[in-house]
Amino acid sequence: MASIRLSGFLPFLLQRRTNQPADDPTSAEPVPVSYRASTTVRTTLRPGSGDHLDVSYRLHSSRRATDGGQRQVFVLVHGIGMSHRYFARLQAELLPYGDTIVLDLPGFGGTPTPARQLGVADYAAVIAGALEDARLSSCVVIGHSMGAQFVTELAIQHPELVSAVVLIGPVTDTSHPSAARNAGVLALDTLLERPVTNLLVGGAYLRCGIRWYLQELPVMLGYRLDERITQVTRPVLILRGSLDPIATRTWCRKLAGAARDGSVVEVRGQPHAAHRAGARDVTDAILHLVGSLPVRPSVTAGVDGHARADHEEHPSRRTLAASSSTSTVSAEGSTTTPRLPRSGSPSDWRSITVGDRECRAYVMNDRIRDHEARGGGRPSTDRIPVFVLVHGIGMSHRYFLRLGRQLSRYGTVLVIDLPGYGWTGRPAHRVTNPASAELLATLLDHLGVSSSIVVGHSMGVQTATELAVQRPDLASRLVLIGAAVDVRRRTVPEQALTLGLNSILEKPLLNTVQFLDVLRCGPRWYFAELAVAMSYPLEERLPLATQPVLVLRGSRDLVAGDRWSRSLADSSRDGTLVVVEGAPHAVHHSSAAVVARHIIAFITKAETRMPAEVSSH
């Protein structure tokens, strides 16, 4: 354990207040003042062997003057070769929400090189001593790269000092533990980082020296983070850049699965140093983990694009701020990044991951964007609906893009990729409809959706129905298009024959999309999920839904026959059947505009003139 003396300097610093005037003397509100201090501390490590070792570290603390009250403390810990400078951007983003402490660990950032190699437990002891001497506890500890190992060990050895653990780009992937491989991915990462970050890294490496770096490298490579993380009793957030070649998606998901309370957040377009260029997204993810903190005071928006006061909302229902950036979100009960784009481009997406199950939502919001483009500012969103479109087996969000574009004229559209489909990863085990509905509900909760029109197609109606049954607060209306699976043809051979015949009636472009989507999900996952779909009793679950239900089919639909569709509408508490003449199973693709008009008429219950080719029943 480390023996550290700060002579009360840090506690005094953390308690200071100021009477310094604001920059503008006439301003009614004073400009917040930040306190910063750095001090070098000499301490003695006392390992179990009794071999005492003197080491030094440097501590950098910052706080913003407040009217009083207790503030969250964020402790930022760098990785091998680095220094406190690596965290400057993240520190600035966190400062409005709490006090920050950043360390230069022994041998790094210009501190003296220790006389011998230090282990991960030694670094954890140094951090623990610093926090104890500062009379701090329940800190959010944030470690990057090898620093993720240090804060993990700290949380194991001194849980009283830690309230939550954040691991950014954690190392070392046990499936690729060799020094040569890690050198290769590190070199690759330099091609992905921004020039200023590479300059910062190079300067830090030169300062610590190649000798000390190589002495500590075996420590990093030999630490079994995947085994040690199982002993952490605090919530663990694992953060990675989507381009990070060092902390891979598979590795990070493995760590989250091994943790007792683990979650993963992926920041789109960022490499290993995701906390640098992606500092704001990283901060937002950390704030969601902490939960009790107020969210960013700048403009935020829900999926309808309407600005809201974040401090008035419950932390678990925080909406996502308007931005063109995209972040991947994940959770084990769980978290998202508070930013949702208003663009209608399907490249704007948000996702959530629980264990190895990922669910994505692609955002389309043409109504708000077009209204703003015409100079009308933000429209009133009191009556703007949110549509959630759920695809069927083997398909992806692309299957719904035509209908999504039509509906986005009326409100916000979330086009979904369920686990194992589209651009989501394939889980190790098949996912039931209740599990998919629960995951989708979690995503909607964290997007700030309080009510929506849930639209399912084919076997996607099963997940849509289950969502309506499980979470009626999230589904105000239920639309079932080409509902499957007909109870009279609930076998694999019958379904295969029916789908094969139906493909003859579909447009060639759609058949191409279907073929590519099935290839992407793979035959193994397709048949695993087909077994789930065949066993789902839609005819029993749908009557449990309390929402109005629109059952919609094409008159040439061989999958969802007329008799079966009528029975679903009749068994619903408030059911309506609509048949679009001349359309096959994918009526939402071949007749997207007509289907959209039926959906809008259904949710508004207004008198609507239908085209001649459409008949309602």
C-alpha positions as CSV (number, residue, x, y, z in Angstrom):
1,M,0.0,0.0,0.0
2,A,1.2,3.5,-0.7
3,S,2.1,6.0,2.1
4,I,1.3,9.4,0.7
5,R,1.4,12.9,2.3
6,L,-0.1,15.9,0.6
7,S,-0.1,18.1,3.8
8,G,-3.8,18.7,3.3
9,F,-3.2,20.7,0.0
10,L,-5.6,18.8,-2.2
11,P,-8.5,18.7,0.3
12,F,-8.0,22.5,0.8
13,L,-8.1,22.9,-3.0
14,L,-11.2,20.9,-3.4
15,Q,-13.0,23.0,-0.8
16,R,-12.0,26.5,-2.1
17,R,-14.5,29.1,-3.3
18,T,-13.8,32.4,-5.0
19,N,-15.2,36.0,-5.0
20,Q,-13.5,36.8,-8.3
21,P,-15.9,38.8,-10.5
22,A,-17.3,37.5,-13.8
23,D,-15.6,38.5,-17.1
24,D,-18.6,40.8,-17.7
25,P,-19.1,43.1,-14.6
26,T,-22.6,43.9,-15.8
27,S,-23.7,40.3,-16.1
28,A,-26.3,39.2,-13.7
29,E,-24.9,35.6,-13.7
30,P,-21.2,35.2,-12.8
31,V,-19.0,33.2,-15.1
32,P,-18.1,29.9,-13.5
33,V,-14.5,29.8,-12.3
34,S,-12.4,26.7,-12.5
35,Y,-9.6,25.8,-10.1
36,R,-6.6,23.9,-11.3
37,A,-3.6,22.7,-9.4
38,S,-0.7,20.3,-10.0
39,T,1.6,18.8,-7.4
40,T,4.3,16.1,-7.4
41,V,4.0,13.5,-4.6
42,R,6.6,11.1,-3.4
43,T,5.3,7.9,-1.9
44,T,6.5,4.5,-0.7
45,L,5.2,1.2,-2.2
46,R,5.1,-1.6,0.3
47,P,4.4,-4.9,-1.6
48,G,3.7,-8.1,0.3
49,S,7.4,-9.2,0.0
50,G,8.4,-6.2,2.2
51,D,10.6,-4.7,-0.5
52,H,9.8,-1.0,-0.1
53,L,10.1,1.2,-3.2
54,D,10.1,5.0,-3.4
55,V,8.1,6.3,-6.4
56,S,6.7,9.7,-7.4
57,Y,3.6,10.7,-9.3
58,R,2.1,14.0,-10.3
59,L,-1.5,14.9,-9.5
60,H,-3.5,17.5,-11.5
61,S,-6.8,18.6,-10.1
62,S,-9.6,20.8,-11.4
63,R,-12.9,22.0,-10.1
64,R,-15.4,24.6,-11.1
65,A,-16.7,27.0,-8.5
66,T,-20.3,26.3,-7.5
67,D,-22.9,27.6,-5.1
68,G,-22.1,24.7,-2.8
69,G,-23.1,21.1,-2.5
70,Q,-21.2,17.9,-3.2
71,R,-19.9,17.3,-6.7
72,Q,-19.0,14.1,-8.4
73,V,-15.3,13.4,-8.7
74,F,-13.9,11.9,-11.9
75,V,-10.5,10.3,-11.7
76,L,-8.7,9.9,-15.1
77,V,-5.9,7.4,-15.5
78,H,-3.7,7.2,-18.6
79,G,-2.1,4.1,-20.1
80,I,1.4,2.9,-20.9
81,G,3.7,5.7,-22.2
82,M,1.1,8.4,-21.8
83,S,0.6,11.4,-19.5
84,H,-2.2,13.7,-18.1
85,R,-2.1,15.7,-21.4
86,Y,-3.9,12.9,-23.1
87,F,-7.1,13.7,-21.1
88,A,-7.2,17.4,-21.6
89,R,-10.3,17.4,-23.9
90,L,-12.2,14.8,-21.8
91,Q,-11.3,16.7,-18.6
92,A,-12.7,19.9,-20.1
93,E,-16.0,18.2,-21.1
94,L,-16.4,16.6,-17.6
95,L,-15.6,19.7,-15.6
96,P,-19.1,21.2,-15.7
97,Y,-20.4,18.1,-14.1
98,G,-17.9,17.4,-11.4
99,D,-14.3,17.7,-10.2
100,T,-11.6,16.0,-12.1
101,I,-8.3,14.4,-11.0
102,V,-5.7,13.3,-13.6
103,L,-2.5,11.6,-12.6
104,D,0.9,11.2,-14.2
105,L,1.8,7.7,-12.8
106,P,5.4,6.7,-11.8
107,G,7.7,6.8,-14.8
108,F,5.3,8.6,-17.1
109,G,4.6,12.3,-17.9
110,G,8.1,13.4,-16.7
111,T,7.9,11.7,-13.3
112,P,11.1,9.8,-12.1
113,T,11.5,6.3,-13.4
114,P,11.1,3.7,-10.6
115,A,14.1,1.5,-9.8
116,R,12.2,-1.7,-10.8
117,Q,9.3,-2.9,-12.8
118,L,5.9,-2.0,-11.4
119,G,2.9,-4.3,-11.6
120,V,-0.7,-3.4,-12.2
121,A,-1.4,-3.8,-8.5
122,D,1.4,-1.3,-7.8
123,Y,-0.2,1.4,-9.9
124,A,-3.5,0.7,-8.3
125,A,-1.9,1.2,-4.9
126,V,-0.5,4.5,-6.0
127,I,-4.0,5.7,-7.2
128,A,-5.6,4.4,-4.0
129,G,-3.1,6.2,-1.8
130,A,-3.8,9.5,-3.7
131,L,-7.5,9.2,-3.2
132,E,-7.3,8.2,0.4
133,D,-5.0,11.1,1.3
134,A,-7.4,13.5,-0.5
135,R,-10.2,12.0,1.7
136,L,-12.1,11.0,-1.5
137,S,-14.4,8.0,-2.0
138,S,-17.1,6.8,-4.4
139,C,-15.2,8.3,-7.4
140,V,-16.0,7.5,-11.1
141,V,-12.6,6.1,-12.2
142,I,-11.8,6.3,-15.9
143,G,-8.9,4.4,-17.4
144,H,-7.7,4.4,-21.0
145,S,-5.8,1.5,-22.7
146,M,-3.5,0.0,-20.0
147,G,-5.0,2.5,-17.6
148,A,-8.2,0.3,-17.8
149,Q,-6.2,-2.4,-16.1
150,F,-5.1,0.0,-13.3
151,V,-8.6,1.2,-12.5
152,T,-10.0,-2.3,-12.7
153,E,-7.5,-3.4,-10.1
154,L,-8.3,-0.4,-8.0
155,A,-12.0,-1.2,-8.0
156,I,-11.2,-4.8,-6.9
157,Q,-8.7,-3.9,-4.1
158,H,-10.5,-0.7,-2.9
159,P,-14.2,-0.8,-3.8
160,E,-15.0,1.9,-1.3
161,L,-13.1,4.4,-3.4
162,V,-15.0,3.6,-6.6
163,S,-18.7,4.2,-7.5
164,A,-18.3,3.2,-11.2
165,V,-15.6,2.1,-13.6
166,V,-15.1,3.3,-17.1
167,L,-12.7,1.4,-19.4
168,I,-11.8,3.2,-22.7
169,G,-10.1,1.1,-25.3
170,P,-9.2,-1.6,-22.7
171,V,-6.2,-3.9,-23.3
172,T,-5.0,-6.6,-23.7
173,D,-7.1,-8.8,-26.0
174,T,-6.3,-12.3,-24.7
175,S,-7.0,-13.8,-28.2
176,H,-4.0,-11.8,-29.5
177,P,-1.6,-11.4,-26.6
178,S,1.7,-11.3,-28.4
179,A,3.9,-8.2,-28.4
180,A,4.3,-8.4,-32.2
181,R,0.6,-8.4,-32.8
182,N,0.1,-5.5,-30.5
183,A,2.9,-3.5,-32.1
184,G,1.2,-4.1,-35.5
185,V,-2.3,-2.9,-34.4
186,L,-0.7,0.1,-32.6
187,A,1.0,1.0,-35.9
188,L,-2.3,0.6,-37.7
189,D,-4.0,2.9,-35.1
190,T,-1.5,5.7,-35.8
191,L,-2.9,5.8,-39.3
192,L,-6.4,6.3,-38.0
193,E,-5.6,8.9,-35.3
194,R,-5.5,12.6,-35.9
195,P,-2.0,14.2,-36.5
196,V,-2.2,16.2,-33.3
197,T,-3.0,13.0,-31.3
198,N,0.0,11.3,-32.8
199,L,2.2,14.2,-32.0
200,L,1.0,14.1,-28.4
201,V,1.6,10.3,-28.2
202,G,5.1,10.6,-29.7
203,G,6.0,13.3,-27.2
204,A,4.8,11.3,-24.3
205,Y,6.7,8.2,-25.4
206,L,9.9,10.2,-25.7
207,R,9.4,11.6,-22.3
208,C,8.9,8.3,-20.5
209,G,11.7,6.7,-22.6
210,I,11.8,3.5,-24.6
211,R,13.5,1.6,-21.8
212,W,10.8,2.1,-19.2
213,Y,8.1,1.5,-21.9
214,L,9.6,-1.9,-22.8
215,Q,10.0,-2.7,-19.2
216,E,6.3,-2.2,-18.5
217,L,5.0,-3.7,-21.8
218,P,5.1,-7.4,-20.5
219,V,3.0,-6.2,-17.5
220,M,0.4,-4.9,-19.8
221,L,0.4,-8.0,-22.0
222,G,0.3,-10.4,-19.1
223,Y,-2.6,-8.9,-17.2
224,R,-5.8,-11.0,-17.6
225,L,-8.4,-8.2,-17.6
226,D,-11.1,-10.7,-18.7
227,E,-10.5,-12.7,-15.5
228,R,-10.0,-9.8,-13.1
229,I,-13.1,-7.9,-14.2
230,T,-15.3,-10.6,-12.9
231,Q,-14.4,-9.5,-9.4
232,V,-15.4,-5.9,-9.8
233,T,-18.6,-5.2,-7.8
234,R,-19.2,-1.7,-9.3
235,P,-21.0,-0.9,-12.6
236,V,-18.5,-1.1,-15.5
237,L,-18.8,0.9,-18.7
238,I,-16.6,-0.2,-21.6
239,L,-16.0,2.4,-24.3
240,R,-14.4,1.9,-27.6
241,G,-14.1,3.8,-30.9
242,S,-15.7,2.0,-33.8
243,L,-12.4,2.1,-35.7
244,D,-10.3,1.0,-32.8
245,P,-8.0,-1.9,-34.0
246,I,-6.6,-2.5,-30.5
247,A,-9.7,-2.9,-28.3
248,T,-11.9,-4.8,-30.8
249,R,-15.7,-5.1,-30.6
250,T,-15.5,-8.8,-29.8
251,W,-13.0,-8.2,-27.0
252,C,-15.0,-5.4,-25.5
253,R,-18.2,-7.4,-25.6
254,K,-16.4,-10.3,-23.9
255,L,-15.4,-8.0,-21.1
256,A,-18.9,-6.6,-20.7
257,G,-20.3,-10.1,-20.5
258,A,-17.7,-11.1,-17.9
259,A,-18.5,-8.1,-15.7
260,R,-21.2,-8.4,-13.1
261,D,-22.8,-5.2,-14.3
262,G,-21.2,-4.4,-17.6
263,S,-22.1,-2.4,-20.7
264,V,-20.5,-1.4,-23.9
265,V,-20.6,2.0,-25.8
266,E,-19.1,2.4,-29.2
267,V,-18.3,5.9,-30.5
268,R,-18.7,5.9,-34.3
269,G,-15.7,7.0,-36.4
270,Q,-13.2,7.1,-33.5
271,P,-10.0,5.1,-33.2
272,H,-8.2,3.9,-30.0
273,A,-8.0,7.4,-28.5
274,A,-11.8,7.8,-28.6
275,H,-11.7,10.2,-25.7
276,R,-9.8,12.7,-27.7
277,A,-11.8,13.7,-30.8
278,G,-14.9,11.9,-29.3
279,A,-14.6,13.6,-25.9
280,R,-18.2,14.9,-26.0
281,D,-19.7,11.5,-26.9
282,V,-17.6,9.8,-24.3
283,T,-18.7,12.4,-21.6
284,D,-22.3,11.8,-22.5
285,A,-21.9,8.1,-22.1
286,I,-20.3,8.5,-18.7
287,L,-23.0,10.9,-17.5
288,H,-25.6,8.3,-18.4
289,L,-23.7,5.7,-16.5
290,V,-23.5,7.9,-13.4
291,G,-27.3,8.5,-13.8
292,S,-27.8,11.0,-11.0
293,L,-25.9,13.8,-12.7
294,P,-27.6,16.6,-14.7
295,V,-27.2,16.2,-18.4
296,R,-25.4,18.7,-20.6
297,P,-27.1,22.1,-20.3
298,S,-26.9,22.9,-24.0
299,V,-29.8,22.2,-26.4
300,T,-31.1,18.7,-26.4
301,A,-33.8,17.0,-28.4
302,G,-35.8,13.9,-28.4
303,V,-36.5,11.8,-31.4
304,D,-39.1,14.3,-32.5
305,G,-36.4,16.9,-32.7
306,H,-38.1,19.2,-30.1
307,A,-35.8,20.9,-27.7
308,R,-36.3,20.1,-24.0
309,A,-34.9,21.0,-20.6
310,D,-32.8,18.0,-19.7
311,H,-32.8,18.7,-16.0
312,E,-36.5,18.2,-15.8
313,E,-36.4,14.6,-17.0
314,H,-35.6,11.4,-15.2
315,P,-32.0,10.3,-16.0
316,S,-33.2,7.0,-17.4
317,R,-35.4,8.9,-19.9
318,R,-32.8,11.5,-21.1
319,T,-33.3,12.4,-24.7
320,L,-30.6,12.6,-27.3
321,A,-29.2,15.9,-28.4
322,A,-29.4,17.0,-32.0
323,S,-26.2,16.3,-33.8
324,S,-24.8,14.9,-37.0
325,S,-22.5,12.5,-35.2
326,T,-23.4,8.9,-34.7
327,S,-22.5,6.8,-31.7
328,T,-23.1,3.2,-30.9
329,V,-24.8,2.6,-27.6
330,S,-24.9,-0.4,-25.5
331,A,-26.0,-1.5,-22.1
332,E,-26.5,-4.2,-19.6
333,G,-29.4,-2.5,-18.2
334,S,-28.2,0.2,-19.7
335,T,-26.9,3.4,-21.4
336,T,-26.9,5.5,-24.5
337,T,-25.1,8.5,-25.8
338,P,-27.3,11.6,-25.6
339,R,-27.3,12.8,-29.1
340,L,-29.8,12.1,-31.9
341,P,-29.5,13.4,-35.4
342,R,-32.4,15.0,-37.2
343,S,-31.1,14.1,-40.6
344,G,-33.2,11.8,-42.8
345,S,-30.1,9.9,-43.9
346,P,-30.2,6.2,-43.0
347,S,-26.5,6.6,-41.9
348,D,-27.8,8.3,-38.8
349,W,-28.2,5.5,-36.3
350,R,-28.3,4.6,-32.6
351,S,-27.9,1.2,-31.1
352,I,-28.0,-0.6,-27.8
353,T,-26.3,-3.8,-26.8
354,V,-27.1,-6.1,-23.9
355,G,-24.6,-8.9,-23.6
356,D,-24.0,-10.0,-27.2
357,R,-27.4,-8.8,-28.4
358,E,-27.4,-5.5,-30.4
359,C,-30.4,-3.6,-31.7
360,R,-30.1,-0.6,-34.0
361,A,-32.4,2.3,-34.9
362,Y,-31.9,4.3,-38.1
363,V,-33.4,7.7,-37.8
364,M,-35.4,9.5,-40.5
365,N,-37.0,12.9,-39.7
366,D,-37.8,14.7,-42.9
367,R,-40.8,16.6,-41.5
368,I,-38.8,18.6,-39.0
369,R,-35.9,19.1,-41.3
370,D,-38.0,20.3,-44.2
371,H,-40.0,22.7,-42.0
372,E,-36.7,24.2,-40.8
373,A,-35.4,24.4,-44.4
374,R,-38.4,26.5,-45.4
375,G,-37.5,29.0,-42.6
376,G,-40.3,27.9,-40.3
377,G,-38.0,27.1,-37.4
378,R,-38.8,24.1,-35.3
379,P,-42.4,22.9,-35.7
380,S,-44.6,22.2,-32.7
381,T,-44.0,18.5,-31.9
382,D,-47.0,18.0,-29.7
383,R,-48.7,16.0,-32.4
384,I,-45.7,14.7,-34.3
385,P,-45.8,10.8,-34.1
386,V,-42.9,8.4,-33.8
387,F,-43.0,5.4,-36.1
388,V,-41.0,2.3,-35.2
389,L,-40.6,-0.1,-38.1
390,V,-39.6,-3.7,-37.3
391,H,-38.5,-6.0,-40.2
392,G,-39.1,-9.8,-40.5
393,I,-36.8,-12.8,-40.4
394,G,-33.6,-12.5,-42.5
395,M,-34.3,-8.9,-43.4
396,S,-32.9,-5.6,-42.3
397,H,-33.8,-1.9,-42.0
398,R,-33.3,-1.5,-45.8
399,Y,-36.5,-3.5,-46.3
400,F,-38.4,-0.5,-44.8
401,L,-36.6,2.4,-46.3
402,R,-39.4,3.2,-48.9
403,L,-42.1,3.2,-46.3
404,G,-39.8,5.0,-43.9
405,R,-39.3,7.9,-46.3
406,Q,-43.1,8.2,-46.8
407,L,-43.8,8.2,-43.0
408,S,-41.0,10.6,-42.3
409,R,-43.1,13.3,-43.9
410,Y,-45.5,13.0,-41.0
411,G,-43.1,12.4,-38.1
412,T,-39.9,10.7,-36.8
413,V,-39.2,7.2,-38.1
414,L,-37.0,4.7,-36.4
415,V,-36.1,1.8,-38.8
416,I,-34.9,-1.1,-36.8
417,D,-32.2,-3.8,-37.2
418,L,-33.0,-6.6,-34.8
419,P,-30.1,-8.7,-33.2
420,G,-28.3,-10.8,-35.9
421,Y,-29.8,-8.9,-38.8
422,G,-28.5,-6.0,-41.0
423,W,-25.5,-4.4,-39.5
424,T,-25.8,-5.9,-36.0
425,G,-23.7,-8.8,-34.8
426,R,-25.0,-12.3,-34.5
427,P,-25.6,-13.4,-30.9
428,A,-24.3,-16.8,-29.7
429,H,-27.8,-18.1,-29.1
430,R,-31.2,-17.5,-30.8
431,V,-33.3,-14.6,-29.5
432,T,-36.9,-15.1,-28.7
433,N,-39.6,-12.5,-29.5
434,P,-40.0,-11.4,-25.9
435,A,-36.3,-10.9,-25.6
436,S,-36.2,-8.9,-28.9
437,A,-39.1,-6.8,-27.7
438,E,-37.4,-6.1,-24.3
439,L,-34.2,-5.0,-26.1
440,L,-36.1,-2.8,-28.4
441,A,-38.0,-1.3,-25.5
442,T,-34.7,-0.5,-23.7
443,L,-33.5,1.3,-26.8
444,L,-36.7,3.3,-27.1
445,D,-36.5,4.2,-23.4
446,H,-33.0,5.6,-23.8
447,L,-33.9,7.5,-27.0
448,G,-36.5,9.3,-25.0
449,V,-39.5,7.8,-26.8
450,S,-42.6,7.8,-24.6
451,S,-45.1,6.6,-27.2
452,S,-45.0,5.4,-30.8
453,I,-46.8,3.7,-33.6
454,V,-45.2,0.2,-33.9
455,V,-45.2,-1.3,-37.4
456,G,-44.1,-4.9,-38.0
457,H,-43.8,-6.8,-41.2
458,S,-44.1,-10.6,-41.8
459,M,-42.4,-12.3,-38.8
460,G,-41.5,-8.8,-37.5
461,V,-45.2,-8.5,-36.4
462,Q,-44.3,-11.0,-33.6
463,T,-41.7,-8.7,-32.0
464,A,-44.0,-5.7,-32.6
465,T,-46.9,-7.5,-30.9
466,E,-44.8,-8.6,-28.0
467,L,-43.6,-5.0,-27.5
468,A,-47.2,-3.8,-27.5
469,V,-48.1,-6.4,-24.9
470,Q,-45.0,-6.0,-22.7
471,R,-44.8,-2.2,-22.9
472,P,-48.1,-0.6,-23.7
473,D,-46.7,2.8,-22.7
474,L,-44.3,2.6,-25.7
475,A,-46.9,1.6,-28.3
476,S,-50.0,3.7,-28.8
477,R,-51.0,1.9,-32.1
478,L,-50.0,-1.4,-33.6
479,V,-49.7,-2.0,-37.4
480,L,-49.2,-5.6,-38.7
481,I,-48.3,-5.9,-42.3
482,G,-48.3,-9.3,-43.9
483,A,-48.6,-11.0,-40.5
484,A,-46.8,-14.3,-40.1
485,V,-47.0,-17.2,-39.3
486,D,-50.4,-18.5,-40.4
487,V,-51.4,-21.1,-37.9
488,R,-52.5,-23.5,-40.7
489,R,-49.0,-23.4,-42.3
490,R,-46.8,-23.4,-39.3
491,T,-44.1,-25.8,-40.6
492,V,-40.7,-25.0,-42.2
493,P,-41.4,-26.8,-45.5
494,E,-44.8,-25.0,-45.9
495,Q,-43.2,-21.6,-45.1
496,A,-40.3,-22.2,-47.5
497,L,-42.6,-23.1,-50.3
498,T,-44.9,-20.1,-49.7
499,L,-41.9,-17.7,-49.5
500,G,-40.5,-19.1,-52.7
501,L,-43.7,-18.7,-54.6
502,N,-44.1,-15.2,-53.2
503,S,-40.7,-14.1,-54.5
504,I,-42.0,-14.6,-58.0
505,L,-44.5,-11.8,-57.4
506,E,-42.1,-9.4,-55.8
507,K,-40.1,-6.8,-57.6
508,P,-36.6,-7.8,-58.7
509,L,-35.0,-5.0,-56.7
510,L,-36.6,-6.2,-53.5
511,N,-35.6,-9.8,-54.2
512,T,-32.0,-8.7,-54.5
513,V,-32.2,-6.8,-51.2
514,Q,-33.8,-9.9,-49.6
515,F,-31.1,-12.2,-51.0
516,L,-28.2,-9.9,-49.7
517,D,-29.8,-9.5,-46.3
518,V,-30.3,-13.3,-45.9
519,L,-26.6,-13.8,-46.9
520,R,-25.6,-11.2,-44.3
521,C,-27.4,-12.8,-41.5
522,G,-26.3,-16.3,-42.6
523,P,-28.3,-19.5,-43.0
524,R,-27.4,-20.7,-39.5
525,W,-28.9,-17.6,-37.8
526,Y,-31.8,-17.6,-40.3
527,F,-32.9,-21.1,-39.4
528,A,-32.3,-20.6,-35.7
529,E,-34.7,-17.7,-35.7
530,L,-37.1,-19.4,-38.0
531,A,-37.7,-22.0,-35.3
532,V,-38.4,-19.1,-32.9
533,A,-41.0,-17.6,-35.3
534,M,-42.7,-21.0,-35.9
535,S,-43.3,-21.5,-32.2
536,Y,-44.7,-18.0,-31.5
537,P,-48.5,-18.1,-30.9
538,L,-49.5,-14.8,-32.5
539,E,-53.2,-15.7,-32.4
540,E,-52.9,-16.0,-28.6
541,R,-50.7,-13.0,-27.9
542,L,-52.3,-10.4,-30.1
543,P,-55.7,-10.4,-28.2
544,L,-53.6,-9.3,-25.1
545,A,-52.7,-6.0,-26.8
546,T,-54.9,-3.2,-25.6
547,Q,-54.0,-0.8,-28.5
548,P,-55.9,-0.3,-31.7
549,V,-54.6,-2.7,-34.3
550,L,-54.4,-2.3,-38.1
551,V,-53.9,-5.5,-40.0
552,L,-52.7,-4.8,-43.5
553,R,-51.9,-7.2,-46.4
554,G,-51.6,-7.2,-50.2
555,S,-54.3,-9.0,-52.0
556,R,-51.7,-11.2,-53.7
557,D,-49.9,-12.0,-50.4
558,L,-49.3,-15.8,-50.2
559,V,-47.7,-15.6,-46.8
560,A,-50.5,-13.8,-44.9
561,G,-53.7,-15.1,-46.4
562,D,-57.0,-13.4,-46.2
563,R,-58.6,-15.8,-43.8
564,W,-55.6,-15.6,-41.4
565,S,-55.4,-11.8,-41.5
566,R,-59.2,-11.4,-40.9
567,S,-58.9,-13.7,-37.9
568,L,-56.2,-11.5,-36.4
569,A,-58.2,-8.3,-36.9
570,D,-61.3,-9.9,-35.5
571,S,-59.4,-11.3,-32.4
572,S,-57.9,-7.9,-31.6
573,R,-59.7,-5.7,-29.1
574,D,-59.9,-2.9,-31.6
575,G,-58.9,-4.3,-35.0
576,T,-59.1,-3.1,-38.6
577,L,-58.2,-5.0,-41.7
578,V,-57.0,-3.2,-44.9
579,V,-56.2,-5.0,-48.2
580,V,-54.2,-3.3,-50.9
581,E,-55.3,-4.6,-54.3
582,G,-52.6,-6.2,-56.6
583,A,-49.8,-6.1,-54.0
584,P,-47.8,-9.1,-52.8
585,H,-46.3,-9.9,-49.4
586,A,-43.9,-6.8,-49.3
587,V,-46.8,-4.4,-49.8
588,H,-44.9,-1.8,-47.8
589,H,-42.2,-1.8,-50.5
590,S,-44.3,-2.1,-53.7
591,S,-47.0,0.3,-52.5
592,A,-45.2,2.4,-49.9
593,A,-47.2,5.6,-50.5
594,V,-50.5,3.8,-50.3
595,V,-49.5,1.9,-47.1
596,A,-48.3,5.2,-45.5
597,R,-51.7,6.9,-46.2
598,H,-53.5,4.0,-44.7
599,I,-51.3,4.2,-41.6
600,I,-51.8,7.9,-41.2
601,A,-55.6,7.5,-41.7
602,F,-55.6,4.7,-39.1
603,I,-53.8,6.7,-36.4
604,T,-55.8,9.9,-37.0
605,K,-59.1,8.1,-37.5
606,A,-59.9,10.7,-40.1
607,E,-62.0,10.3,-43.2
608,T,-59.6,9.7,-46.1
609,R,-60.2,9.2,-49.8
610,M,-58.4,6.1,-51.0
611,P,-57.2,5.5,-54.6
612,A,-59.2,3.1,-56.8
613,E,-56.7,0.3,-56.5
614,V,-57.2,0.1,-52.8
615,S,-60.1,-1.5,-51.0
616,S,-60.6,-1.4,-47.2
617,H,-62.4,-4.2,-45.3
